[in-house]
Amino acid sequence: MSVLENWDRWKEFLGEQVDKAQAMGMSKDKITDVAHRMGSFLADKVDPKNPQERLLKQMWDVSSPDEQHTLASIMVKMADRAH
């Protein structure tokens, strides 16, 4: 099963990546910037694999760049708490 197919596994995976980035000295702002770029890539290139990802993509698609940055920040916070 792909990490993208299970929402809880996806959040856990993101949390692991946030931990690694923090261990390398990346600030929360930089991590959020990377998450924003990753969110744009995923929204453009990857089909949602579950209902949660479909909702997130729909929210991403109708959001302004500032709102997308906020969504990315929220995802980083959720991922950080997922594990």
N, C-alpha and C positions, 0 to 999 in steps of 0.2 A: 504494500500500500504506500502510495506517495505521501509525503509530508503535507501536500496541499489537499489531499482528499479527506483529512480529518481535522476539524477545526481546533480541537484541543491539542492535537499533536502540532499543528501549525503554530499556535500560541506558545507552546513549550519550546519549539524550535527557535522562534523569534526571541524568546527569553534567553535561551542559551547564547544566541548571537549578541544580544545586548550585554550580557555578562562578559563575553569575550572582548567586546569593544571597550567596555568600561575598564577591564583589566589592562588593556593596552593604552589607557589614558585618554580615551575619547570623551569629550563632554557630552552631556545630555542633548545640547543643541546640535552638535555635530551628528550624533546618533539619529536624532529626529530628521535632520537634513538627508541623511542616507536613507532613512525609512521613507521619506517623501519621494526620493528618486526611485526607490524600489517599488513603491506603490504605483507610481506612474508607469513603470515598466510592466508590472503585473496587470494593471488595468488595460494596457494596450495590447499585451502579447499572450496572456494566459487566460484560458476559459475558467470561470469559477467552477470549483469541484463540489461545492456543497452550498446549502441555503445561506449560511453566514457569509461566505465569500461573495455570493451573488448580491446580497444586500450591501455589503461593503463596496463592491464595484459600482452598483447603482448610485450609492451616496457619493462615491469618488467622481463619477461621471457628471453629476449635476453640481458639483462644488466648484467654487472659485479656487485659484491657487492658494490663497490664504486659508480657506476652509480645508483644502486638501492637506496643508501643513498641520492644521489642527487635528485632522483625522490621523495623520501619521504619528503625531505626538501621543494621541490617545492609544494607538496600537502599541507604541513603545511602552507606555505605562501598563497596559494590559499584559503584554508579554513579560515585562519585568516581574509582575505579580503572579504569573502563571506557574512558576516553578519554585 
